[in-house]
Amino acid sequence: MNLTIAAIGDHPAIQLAAHELQSTLALATGLPASVEQRAAYDAGADALWVGLAGAFPAPTLPPVRDPRFDDAIGIHTDGAQGVITGVNPRSVLIAAYRYLHELGCRWMRPGQDGAYIPHIEITGTAIYVVEVPSYRHRGICIEGAVSYEHVRDIVDWLPKVGMNSYFIQFREGFTFFDRWYSHVGNPPGADPPPEQAFTVEGAQALVQRLTGEIKQRDPLFHAVGHGWACEPFGMRGLGWEYLPEPAPPEAIPYLALVNGKHEVWQGIPLNTNLCYSNPDVRRIVTEAVADYATEHPEVDLLHFWLADGANNHCECDTCRRMRPADFYVMMLNEIDRLLSARKLDTRIVFLIYVDLLWPPEQERIANPDRFILMFAPITRSFSRPFSATEAPAALPPYVRNQLTFPRSEDGNVAFLRAWQEQYASPLDSFDFDYHLMWSHLHDPGYMQISRVLHADLQRLRDLGLDGFNSCQTQRACFPTGLPMTLMGWTLWNHKRDFDTMARDYFAAAFGPDGEACRTYLEELSELFDPAYLRGERPGGDVEAVERLSRVPVLVAAFYPIIERNADHLDPCRAASWAYLRQHAEIVVALAQVLEARGRGQAGEAAQRWDQLRHMVGQREAVLHSVLDVWLFTRVMDRLFKGV
């Protein structure tokens, strides 16, 4: 028996879908498989047909608002023949992976060792799926330290779990690549220093290559965000951790007046706001946005943000007359006019975040169809999910540069509601959140953060949000890829329950001992008490410290199960167990460091942390695809050294 994949359409995503079906089915079935390009559908041909929905009489897909932004898939197969289709090229690719998922394939984490491909007897299988996802926006944003390969693997993995967008921050993502290629923060003896400094031009070349990877798969491409308040004025916005640079003399009058001075805020251009009441400032910024959109037609969603940081807005008499959000909306409307004049359909993503959480009092967006609201509750706790039922709290008063930001989930939601109430029709919007940026490292079992993430995604609809973009390290699969995989599956179908998905994940990733592994990691999350590590309980919490002392006992009891799976025949499962073995050794050392810290033994905690930091750095070559060592050491340094 030969398998034929018949492809209609030359879009790279359709071609990739056909070749992924061919290679995966050949491996899973042991049968020869080939791809044939066809001009039109032939109902009599014995083949799996792949292409856009209009090429086939069936299945009929549900209507979507806008095929450019919305997905729908259809699968109707009987054995090795039938149709796999979607409303746009990326939907076709998503449908191809969904077909393989229905046959038992899973993608447990990004990268080659994350693909679980079982043996498949394709004869007798019958699959019928016609679906639209629960949410329009389903994506990931670059963060942490990354190589080209790390980002490529994420982009490749997204459609495998039903996700549809990717976001590269800044014009060239320099700081994220620089952290990796310059070996920033690596302990002595881990990796040698680079022979030459990483450059902006090097980052630009990487982004150009990655743009090709993105466009091949047809996800929605998000770009920039940070930098609009500094780059147009001759101040480089490469990142937060670089040596201060003086502002060009001609830019100084445009900088925000704070504490009586026009100066770069704390030496960081990215964190420096401007005098937004100045028409020249607004003109320079908005024209820069329009020029970028003109020069980068490959960008679907262009993010326009003000400076990072907080309580850093201009205090001049004219700026004081309106909130920052009023000036922000003025610029949004001007960007819309400029883009319309240039006949550009680029969507603009605007950010409600820190000082911009307080909505405008006077200005309103004139053309909501141009814009997407992004809710970024960066100060929230990740120990609890958003509430689905509680009424949001009242907004605290806006006091310029003396703002305190909400820690609670409901406190953050109150600001979202205030923005939403200003518009009669719902704005297109999504949550931009940070579950896998820092807080997952406070939960070494990943089970608590997975539950909070799942609950948040289920409740987005109740908050009037149409999706999620995860601002996160690209390497968050240590000990497992459960939170990332749950993210994709739940964004596609928000009704899927946690336990069913977790059982599915652990069975595929670890095999017959998967449920035992899940129980072990649940217990590990409880013993580490993530809320305690996030500083939400007293530092001298006796019960929390006692729980940490039990971590080595738990790991020792589970270790024989790790050992008996060390030589698993399936390569994906073998890798899962290998990572878990490394994780077991690291979490024992981590618990001992934290226990010493909790008992007030500062010297011993610092010594043990230096040893652990060195050990993790030495293992980066083995762990780099699943653990961001730069981020791990940065987060833990804050716990152990107060930096």
C-alpha positions as CSV (number, residue, x, y, z in Angstrom):
1,M,0.0,0.0,0.0
2,N,1.3,3.5,-0.9
3,L,0.1,6.7,0.7
4,T,-0.5,9.7,-1.6
5,I,-0.7,13.2,-0.3
6,A,-2.3,15.4,-3.0
7,A,-1.7,19.1,-2.5
8,I,-3.7,21.9,-4.1
9,G,-2.1,25.3,-3.9
10,D,1.5,26.6,-3.9
11,H,1.5,28.5,-0.6
12,P,4.5,27.4,1.5
13,A,2.2,26.5,4.4
14,I,0.1,24.2,2.2
15,Q,3.2,22.7,0.8
16,L,4.6,22.2,4.3
17,A,1.4,20.6,5.5
18,A,1.6,18.1,2.6
19,H,5.2,17.2,3.3
20,E,4.7,17.0,7.1
21,L,1.9,14.5,6.5
22,Q,4.1,12.5,4.1
23,S,7.1,12.3,6.4
24,T,5.1,11.7,9.6
25,L,2.8,9.1,8.1
26,A,5.7,7.3,6.5
27,L,7.4,7.0,9.8
28,A,4.3,6.1,11.8
29,T,2.8,3.5,9.3
30,G,6.0,2.1,7.8
31,L,4.4,2.6,4.4
32,P,5.9,4.5,1.4
33,A,4.3,7.9,1.1
34,S,4.6,10.6,-1.6
35,V,3.4,14.2,-2.3
36,E,1.8,15.0,-5.6
37,Q,0.9,18.5,-6.7
38,R,-2.6,18.7,-8.2
39,A,-4.5,21.4,-10.0
40,A,-7.9,20.4,-8.9
41,Y,-9.7,17.9,-6.7
42,D,-10.6,14.5,-8.0
43,A,-13.1,12.6,-5.9
44,G,-12.1,9.3,-7.4
45,A,-8.4,9.5,-6.5
46,D,-7.2,7.4,-3.6
47,A,-5.4,10.2,-1.7
48,L,-5.3,12.5,1.3
49,W,-6.2,15.9,-0.2
50,V,-4.7,19.0,1.3
51,G,-5.6,22.6,0.4
52,L,-7.8,25.6,1.0
53,A,-11.5,25.0,1.7
54,G,-12.7,26.4,-1.6
55,A,-10.9,23.6,-3.5
56,F,-13.2,20.9,-2.1
57,P,-17.0,20.3,-2.1
58,A,-16.8,19.1,1.5
59,P,-16.4,19.4,4.4
60,T,-18.2,22.7,4.7
61,L,-16.4,25.0,7.2
62,P,-18.2,27.4,9.5
63,P,-18.0,31.1,8.5
64,V,-15.4,33.3,10.1
65,R,-15.3,37.0,10.6
66,D,-12.1,37.6,8.6
67,P,-10.1,34.7,7.0
68,R,-6.9,36.8,7.4
69,F,-7.2,36.7,11.2
70,D,-9.5,33.9,12.0
71,D,-9.0,30.2,11.6
72,A,-11.3,27.2,10.8
73,I,-10.3,23.7,9.9
74,G,-12.0,20.7,8.3
75,I,-10.9,17.0,8.3
76,H,-13.0,14.3,6.7
77,T,-10.9,11.1,6.1
78,D,-11.6,7.4,5.8
79,G,-8.4,5.4,5.9
80,A,-5.8,6.9,3.6
81,Q,-8.2,9.0,1.6
82,G,-10.2,12.2,2.3
83,V,-9.8,15.9,2.7
84,I,-7.7,18.1,5.1
85,T,-8.5,21.7,4.7
86,G,-8.7,25.2,6.3
87,V,-9.9,28.8,5.5
88,N,-6.4,30.1,5.1
89,P,-2.9,28.5,4.5
90,R,-2.0,28.4,8.2
91,S,-5.4,26.7,9.0
92,V,-4.5,24.1,6.4
93,L,-1.2,23.4,8.3
94,I,-3.0,23.4,11.7
95,A,-5.5,20.9,10.2
96,A,-2.7,18.6,9.0
97,Y,-1.2,18.5,12.5
98,R,-4.7,18.1,14.0
99,Y,-5.3,15.1,11.8
100,L,-2.0,13.6,13.0
101,H,-3.0,14.4,16.6
102,E,-6.3,12.5,16.1
103,L,-4.2,9.5,14.9
104,G,-2.2,9.6,18.2
105,C,0.8,11.9,17.4
106,R,1.8,14.5,20.0
107,W,4.3,17.4,20.2
108,M,5.3,17.5,23.8
109,R,7.8,20.4,23.5
110,P,9.5,22.4,20.7
111,G,12.4,20.7,19.0
112,Q,13.1,17.5,17.3
113,D,13.1,15.4,20.5
114,G,9.6,16.6,21.4
115,A,7.7,14.7,18.7
116,Y,5.9,11.5,19.9
117,I,5.0,9.5,16.8
118,P,3.3,6.2,17.6
119,H,2.8,3.3,15.3
120,I,-0.3,3.9,13.3
121,E,-2.5,1.4,11.4
122,I,-4.2,3.9,9.0
123,T,-6.5,1.4,7.5
124,G,-9.9,1.5,9.2
125,T,-9.3,5.0,10.7
126,A,-12.1,7.5,10.1
127,I,-11.7,11.1,11.3
128,Y,-14.2,13.9,11.1
129,V,-13.4,17.3,12.5
130,V,-15.0,20.7,11.6
131,E,-14.0,23.4,14.1
132,V,-13.2,27.0,14.7
133,P,-11.0,27.8,17.7
134,S,-12.3,29.4,20.9
135,Y,-10.1,32.4,20.5
136,R,-8.8,34.5,17.6
137,H,-5.4,35.4,19.1
138,R,-3.2,32.4,20.1
139,G,0.5,33.2,20.2
140,I,3.9,33.5,21.9
141,C,6.2,36.5,22.3
142,I,10.0,36.3,22.3
143,E,11.6,36.8,25.7
144,G,14.6,35.4,27.7
145,A,17.8,34.5,26.0
146,V,17.5,32.9,22.6
147,S,19.4,31.4,19.6
148,Y,18.1,31.3,16.1
149,E,17.4,27.6,16.6
150,H,15.3,28.2,19.8
151,V,13.1,30.7,18.0
152,R,12.9,28.5,14.8
153,D,11.8,25.6,16.9
154,I,9.0,27.6,18.7
155,V,7.8,28.9,15.3
156,D,7.7,25.3,14.0
157,W,5.9,24.1,17.1
158,L,3.1,26.7,17.2
159,P,0.7,25.2,14.5
160,K,1.3,21.7,16.0
161,V,-0.7,22.7,19.0
162,G,-3.2,25.0,17.2
163,M,-1.5,28.3,17.8
164,N,-1.5,31.0,15.1
165,S,0.9,34.0,15.9
166,Y,4.4,34.9,16.8
167,F,5.8,38.2,18.2
168,I,9.4,39.5,17.8
169,Q,9.8,42.5,20.1
170,F,11.9,45.5,19.1
171,R,13.0,46.1,15.5
172,E,15.6,43.3,15.7
173,G,15.1,41.5,19.0
174,F,18.7,42.4,19.8
175,T,18.7,41.9,23.6
176,F,17.2,38.4,23.4
177,F,19.8,37.1,20.9
178,D,22.7,39.0,22.6
179,R,22.0,37.3,25.9
180,W,22.5,33.9,24.2
181,Y,25.3,34.6,21.7
182,S,27.3,36.8,24.2
183,H,26.8,34.2,26.9
184,V,25.5,36.9,29.3
185,G,25.6,35.8,32.9
186,N,27.1,32.4,32.4
187,P,29.2,31.1,35.3
188,P,32.9,30.7,34.9
189,G,33.8,27.5,33.1
190,A,30.3,27.0,31.6
191,D,30.7,28.4,28.0
192,P,33.7,30.3,26.6
193,P,33.2,34.0,25.9
194,P,32.4,34.8,22.3
195,E,35.3,35.5,20.0
196,Q,33.7,38.8,18.9
197,A,30.9,40.9,20.1
198,F,27.4,40.2,18.9
199,T,26.1,43.1,16.8
200,V,22.8,44.7,15.9
201,E,23.5,43.7,12.3
202,G,23.8,40.1,13.5
203,A,20.4,40.3,15.2
204,Q,18.9,41.8,12.1
205,A,20.2,39.0,9.9
206,L,18.7,36.4,12.4
207,V,15.3,38.2,12.3
208,Q,15.4,38.2,8.5
209,R,16.0,34.4,8.5
210,L,13.3,33.9,11.1
211,T,10.8,36.0,9.1
212,G,11.2,33.4,6.4
213,E,10.4,30.6,8.9
214,I,7.4,32.6,10.1
215,K,6.0,33.3,6.6
216,Q,6.4,29.7,5.5
217,R,3.9,28.7,8.2
218,D,1.7,31.8,7.7
219,P,1.1,32.7,11.4
220,L,0.1,36.3,12.2
221,F,3.4,38.2,12.6
222,H,3.6,40.7,15.5
223,A,6.5,43.1,15.7
224,V,8.2,45.9,17.6
225,G,6.3,47.2,20.7
226,H,9.2,48.7,22.6
227,G,11.3,51.6,21.2
228,W,9.0,54.1,19.7
229,A,9.7,56.7,22.3
230,C,13.5,56.6,21.8
231,E,14.5,55.2,18.4
232,P,13.0,58.1,16.4
233,F,15.0,60.6,18.5
234,G,18.4,59.0,17.9
235,M,18.4,56.9,21.1
236,R,19.0,53.2,20.7
237,G,16.4,51.0,22.3
238,L,18.2,47.7,22.3
239,G,17.4,46.5,25.8
240,W,17.3,47.3,29.4
241,E,20.7,46.0,30.6
242,Y,23.1,48.1,28.6
243,L,25.4,51.0,29.6
244,P,23.5,54.3,29.7
245,E,23.9,56.4,26.5
246,P,23.4,60.2,26.6
247,A,20.5,61.6,24.6
248,P,21.5,63.6,21.5
249,P,21.3,67.3,22.4
250,E,18.5,68.0,19.9
251,A,16.4,65.3,21.6
252,I,16.6,66.6,25.1
253,P,13.8,69.1,24.9
254,Y,11.5,66.3,23.7
255,L,12.1,64.1,26.8
256,A,9.6,64.0,29.6
257,L,10.1,66.6,32.3
258,V,10.3,64.5,35.5
259,N,11.5,66.0,38.8
260,G,12.4,69.2,37.1
261,K,14.7,67.6,34.5
262,H,14.5,66.5,30.8
263,E,16.8,63.5,30.9
264,V,17.0,59.8,30.0
265,W,15.0,58.0,32.7
266,Q,17.4,56.1,35.0
267,G,19.9,56.0,32.1
268,I,17.6,53.6,30.0
269,P,16.3,55.0,26.7
270,L,13.6,52.3,26.6
271,N,12.2,53.6,29.8
272,T,12.2,57.2,28.8
273,N,8.9,58.8,28.1
274,L,8.4,62.0,26.1
275,C,6.6,65.3,26.3
276,Y,3.5,64.0,24.6
277,S,1.6,67.3,24.7
278,N,4.2,68.6,22.2
279,P,2.8,68.3,18.7
280,D,6.3,67.8,17.2
281,V,6.9,64.8,19.5
282,R,3.6,63.2,18.4
283,R,4.4,63.9,14.8
284,I,7.9,62.4,14.9
285,V,6.7,59.3,16.7
286,T,3.6,58.6,14.5
287,E,5.5,59.2,11.3
288,A,8.1,56.7,12.4
289,V,5.3,54.1,13.0
290,A,3.8,54.8,9.6
291,D,7.2,54.6,7.9
292,Y,8.0,51.3,9.6
293,A,4.6,49.8,8.5
294,T,5.3,51.0,5.0
295,E,8.8,49.4,4.9
296,H,7.6,46.1,6.5
297,P,4.5,44.8,4.8
298,E,5.3,41.3,6.2
299,V,4.2,42.5,9.6
300,D,0.5,41.8,10.2
301,L,0.2,43.4,13.7
302,L,2.5,46.3,14.6
303,H,2.7,47.0,18.3
304,F,2.8,50.7,19.3
305,W,3.8,51.1,22.9
306,L,5.1,54.1,24.9
307,A,8.2,53.8,27.2
308,D,8.6,50.9,29.6
309,G,8.9,51.5,33.3
310,A,6.3,53.3,35.4
311,N,5.7,56.7,37.1
312,N,7.9,58.3,34.5
313,H,5.6,60.6,32.5
314,C,6.1,64.3,31.7
315,E,5.2,66.7,34.5
316,C,5.1,69.9,32.4
317,D,2.0,72.1,32.8
318,T,0.6,71.1,29.4
319,C,1.1,67.3,29.9
320,R,-0.6,67.6,33.3
321,R,-3.8,68.7,31.6
322,M,-4.5,65.1,30.4
323,R,-3.7,61.6,31.3
324,P,-1.0,59.7,29.4
325,A,-3.7,57.6,27.9
326,D,-5.3,60.7,26.3
327,F,-2.1,61.6,24.5
328,Y,-1.7,57.9,23.6
329,V,-5.1,57.7,21.9
330,M,-4.4,61.0,20.1
331,M,-1.3,59.3,18.6
332,L,-3.2,56.1,17.8
333,N,-5.7,58.2,15.8
334,E,-3.0,60.0,13.9
335,I,-1.3,56.7,13.1
336,D,-4.6,55.5,11.6
337,R,-4.9,58.6,9.5
338,L,-1.3,58.1,8.2
339,L,-1.8,54.5,7.4
340,S,-5.1,55.1,5.7
341,A,-3.5,57.8,3.5
342,R,-0.9,55.2,2.5
343,K,-3.6,52.6,1.9
344,L,-2.0,50.2,4.5
345,D,-4.1,47.6,6.3
346,T,-1.6,46.9,9.0
347,R,-3.3,46.4,12.4
348,I,-2.0,48.4,15.3
349,V,-1.8,46.8,18.8
350,F,-2.0,49.3,21.6
351,L,-1.1,48.5,25.2
352,I,-2.9,49.0,28.5
353,Y,-0.1,48.6,31.0
354,V,1.3,50.4,34.1
355,D,0.4,54.1,33.8
356,L,-1.7,53.4,30.7
357,L,-4.0,51.2,32.8
358,W,-5.9,54.4,33.7
359,P,-8.1,55.0,30.6
360,P,-8.3,58.3,28.7
361,E,-10.8,60.9,30.0
362,Q,-11.2,62.9,26.8
363,E,-9.9,61.1,23.8
364,R,-11.5,58.0,22.1
365,I,-10.3,55.8,19.2
366,A,-11.9,57.0,16.0
367,N,-11.5,53.8,14.0
368,P,-11.6,50.8,16.2
369,D,-11.3,48.4,13.3
370,R,-7.6,49.4,12.9
371,F,-6.7,48.6,16.5
372,I,-6.3,45.7,18.9
373,L,-6.3,46.3,22.6
374,M,-3.6,44.4,24.5
375,F,-4.2,43.9,28.3
376,A,-0.8,43.4,30.0
377,P,-1.4,42.9,33.8
378,I,2.3,42.6,34.6
379,T,2.0,43.3,38.3
380,R,-0.6,40.6,39.0
381,S,0.0,37.5,41.1
382,F,0.3,34.1,39.4
383,S,-0.7,32.2,42.5
384,R,-4.4,32.6,41.6
385,P,-6.3,32.8,38.3
386,F,-8.6,35.5,37.1
387,S,-12.0,35.4,38.7
388,A,-14.9,34.5,36.4
389,T,-17.6,35.9,38.6
390,E,-16.4,38.5,41.1
391,A,-17.2,42.1,40.2
392,P,-14.0,44.1,39.5
393,A,-12.8,46.5,42.1
394,A,-13.1,50.3,41.8
395,L,-10.2,52.1,40.2
396,P,-7.8,54.0,42.4
397,P,-7.4,57.6,41.6
398,Y,-4.9,58.6,38.9
399,V,-2.1,60.7,40.5
400,R,0.7,61.4,38.0
401,N,4.0,59.6,38.8
402,Q,2.7,58.5,42.2
403,L,0.8,55.4,41.1
404,T,0.6,52.0,42.9
405,F,-0.2,49.1,40.6
406,P,-2.6,46.3,41.5
407,R,-1.3,42.9,42.6
408,S,-4.7,41.2,42.6
409,E,-6.3,39.7,39.6
410,D,-9.6,41.5,40.2
411,G,-7.7,44.8,40.7
412,N,-6.1,44.4,37.2
413,V,-9.4,43.4,35.6
414,A,-11.0,46.6,36.9
415,F,-8.7,48.7,34.6
416,L,-9.6,46.4,31.6
417,R,-13.3,47.0,32.3
418,A,-12.8,50.7,32.5
419,W,-11.3,50.8,29.0
420,Q,-13.9,48.4,27.6
421,E,-16.8,50.5,28.9
422,Q,-15.7,53.5,26.7
423,Y,-16.7,51.7,23.6
424,A,-20.2,50.6,22.6
425,S,-19.0,47.6,20.5
426,P,-16.3,45.3,21.9
427,L,-12.8,46.1,20.8
428,D,-10.7,43.3,19.3
429,S,-8.4,42.4,22.2
430,F,-6.2,39.8,23.9
431,D,-4.4,39.2,27.2
432,F,-0.6,39.6,27.1
433,D,0.5,37.7,30.1
434,Y,3.6,36.4,31.9
435,H,2.9,33.0,33.4
436,L,6.0,31.5,31.7
437,M,8.2,34.6,32.0
438,W,9.3,34.3,35.7
439,S,6.6,32.6,37.8
440,H,7.0,29.1,36.3
441,L,10.5,29.1,37.9
442,H,8.9,29.6,41.3
443,D,7.1,26.3,40.6
444,P,9.7,23.6,39.9
445,G,7.0,21.0,39.3
446,Y,5.1,23.2,36.8
447,M,1.8,21.9,38.0
448,Q,0.5,24.9,40.0
449,I,1.4,27.4,37.2
450,S,-0.2,25.0,34.6
451,R,-3.5,25.1,36.5
452,V,-3.5,28.9,36.9
453,L,-2.7,29.3,33.2
454,H,-5.4,26.8,32.2
455,A,-8.0,28.6,34.3
456,D,-7.0,32.0,33.0
457,L,-7.4,30.8,29.4
458,Q,-10.8,29.3,30.1
459,R,-12.0,32.7,31.5
460,L,-10.7,35.0,28.8
461,R,-14.1,35.0,27.1
462,D,-15.7,36.1,30.4
463,L,-13.3,39.1,30.5
464,G,-14.3,40.1,27.0
465,L,-10.9,39.1,25.6
466,D,-10.4,37.1,22.3
467,G,-7.2,35.4,23.0
468,F,-3.8,35.3,24.5
469,N,-0.2,36.1,23.7
470,S,2.3,34.6,26.1
471,C,5.3,36.9,26.9
472,Q,7.7,34.2,27.9
473,T,11.0,32.5,27.7
474,Q,11.1,30.4,24.6
475,R,12.5,27.5,26.7
476,A,9.9,26.6,29.4
477,C,9.9,22.7,29.3
478,F,11.8,21.8,32.4
479,P,10.6,19.4,33.8
480,T,7.9,19.1,31.1
481,G,6.2,21.0,28.3
482,L,2.8,20.7,30.0
483,P,2.1,24.4,30.5
484,M,3.0,25.3,26.9
485,T,1.1,22.4,25.4
486,L,-2.0,23.1,27.6
487,M,-1.8,26.7,26.4
488,G,-2.2,25.6,22.8
489,W,-4.9,23.0,23.4
490,T,-7.0,25.3,25.7
491,L,-6.8,28.3,23.4
492,W,-8.1,26.1,20.6
493,N,-10.9,24.7,22.8
494,H,-11.5,26.6,26.1
495,K,-13.9,23.9,27.3
496,R,-11.2,21.2,27.6
497,D,-10.7,20.3,31.2
498,F,-7.3,20.2,32.9
499,D,-7.2,16.6,34.2
500,T,-8.1,15.1,30.8
501,M,-5.4,17.1,29.0
502,A,-2.8,16.4,31.7
503,R,-3.4,12.6,31.6
504,D,-3.1,12.8,27.8
505,Y,0.2,14.8,28.0
506,F,1.9,12.6,30.6
507,A,0.9,9.3,28.9
508,A,2.3,10.5,25.6
509,A,5.5,12.1,27.0
510,F,6.4,9.4,29.5
511,G,4.5,6.2,28.6
512,P,3.0,3.8,31.1
513,D,4.6,5.6,34.1
514,G,3.2,8.9,33.0
515,E,0.6,9.1,35.7
516,A,3.2,8.3,38.4
517,C,5.2,11.1,37.0
518,R,2.3,13.5,37.1
519,T,1.6,12.6,40.8
520,Y,5.3,13.2,41.6
521,L,5.3,16.6,40.0
522,E,2.1,17.6,41.7
523,E,3.7,16.8,45.0
524,L,6.8,18.6,44.1
525,S,4.8,21.8,43.3
526,E,3.1,21.6,46.7
527,L,6.4,21.1,48.6
528,F,8.0,24.1,46.9
529,D,4.9,26.3,47.6
530,P,5.1,28.7,44.6
531,A,3.3,31.5,46.5
532,Y,6.0,31.4,49.2
533,L,8.8,31.7,46.6
534,R,6.9,34.6,45.0
535,G,7.2,36.4,48.2
536,E,3.4,36.2,49.0
537,R,4.1,34.5,52.3
538,P,6.4,35.7,55.1
539,G,10.1,35.0,54.6
540,G,10.3,33.0,57.8
541,D,7.3,30.8,57.1
542,V,8.1,27.7,59.2
543,E,5.7,25.4,57.4
544,A,7.1,26.4,54.0
545,V,10.6,25.7,55.1
546,E,9.6,22.3,56.6
547,R,8.0,21.4,53.2
548,L,11.3,22.2,51.4
549,S,13.1,19.8,53.7
550,R,11.0,17.0,52.3
551,V,11.9,17.5,48.7
552,P,15.0,15.2,48.8
553,V,12.9,12.4,50.3
554,L,10.3,12.7,47.6
555,V,12.9,12.8,44.8
556,A,14.7,9.7,46.2
557,A,11.4,7.8,46.4
558,F,10.6,8.6,42.8
559,Y,14.2,8.1,41.4
560,P,13.9,4.3,40.8
561,I,11.0,5.1,38.3
562,I,13.3,7.5,36.5
563,E,16.0,4.9,36.4
564,R,13.9,2.1,35.0
565,N,12.8,4.4,32.1
566,A,16.3,5.7,31.3
567,D,16.6,3.5,28.2
568,H,13.1,4.0,26.8
569,L,13.0,2.8,23.2
570,D,10.8,5.7,22.0
571,P,13.1,8.7,21.4
572,C,10.6,11.4,22.6
573,R,9.9,9.5,25.9
574,A,13.6,8.8,26.4
575,A,14.3,12.5,26.2
576,S,11.5,13.3,28.6
577,W,12.9,10.9,31.2
578,A,16.5,12.2,30.6
579,Y,15.3,15.8,31.3
580,L,13.5,14.6,34.4
581,R,16.6,12.9,35.7
582,Q,18.5,16.2,35.3
583,H,15.6,18.0,36.9
584,A,15.6,15.7,39.9
585,E,19.2,16.5,40.7
586,I,18.7,20.2,40.3
587,V,15.5,20.5,42.4
588,V,17.2,18.7,45.3
589,A,20.0,21.2,45.3
590,L,17.5,24.1,44.8
591,A,15.4,22.9,47.8
592,Q,18.5,22.8,50.0
593,V,19.4,26.4,49.0
594,L,15.9,27.6,49.7
595,E,15.7,25.8,53.0
596,A,18.9,27.5,54.2
597,R,17.5,30.8,53.0
598,G,14.3,30.2,54.9
599,R,16.1,29.3,58.1
600,G,18.0,32.6,57.9
601,Q,21.4,30.9,57.1
602,A,22.4,33.6,54.6
603,G,26.0,32.5,54.2
604,E,25.2,28.8,53.6
605,A,22.4,29.8,51.2
606,A,24.7,32.0,49.2
607,Q,27.4,29.3,49.1
608,R,24.9,26.6,48.0
609,W,23.4,28.9,45.4
610,D,26.8,29.6,43.9
611,Q,27.4,25.8,43.6
612,L,23.9,25.3,42.0
613,R,24.3,28.2,39.6
614,H,27.7,26.7,38.5
615,M,26.1,23.2,38.1
616,V,23.2,24.5,36.0
617,G,25.6,26.5,33.8
618,Q,27.8,23.5,33.2
619,R,24.7,21.5,32.0
620,E,23.5,24.2,29.6
621,A,24.7,22.3,26.6
622,V,22.4,19.4,27.6
623,L,19.5,21.5,28.8
624,H,19.4,24.6,26.6
625,S,16.4,23.5,24.6
626,V,14.2,23.1,27.6
627,L,15.7,25.5,30.3
628,D,16.7,29.2,29.8
629,V,19.8,29.2,32.1
630,W,20.1,33.0,31.8
631,L,16.6,33.5,33.1
632,F,16.9,30.8,35.7
633,T,20.0,32.4,37.3
634,R,18.5,35.9,37.0
635,V,15.3,34.9,38.8
636,M,17.1,32.9,41.5
637,D,19.7,35.6,42.1
638,R,16.9,37.8,43.2
639,L,15.9,35.3,45.8
640,F,19.3,34.5,47.1
641,K,21.3,37.7,46.6
642,G,18.6,40.4,46.4
643,V,19.6,41.5,42.9
